[in-house]
Amino acid sequence: MTEFDREMMAALEADGEYLRQMTGQDHGPYFIDAPGCIECSAPLPSPSDAVCETCLSTAREALAQET
């Protein structure tokens, strides 16, 4: 986990706690249990990623061809 991931996690937990205190209800943070890339299920380098580099590159190439 990178420093950014740790800082983001702390911020999400703080936001969830603040909302719990204000509303009395649980507001997360909630995480989707995705073991890999949402497109091809390949392992991801970081928990904050949803798509692997291969699928991301493919999407970039497809978008470049459309323009």
Secondary structure, DSSP 8 states (H G I E B T S, - for coil): --HHHHHHHHHHHHHHHHHHHHHSS----------S-TTT----SSTT-SS-HHHHHHHHHHHHHH-
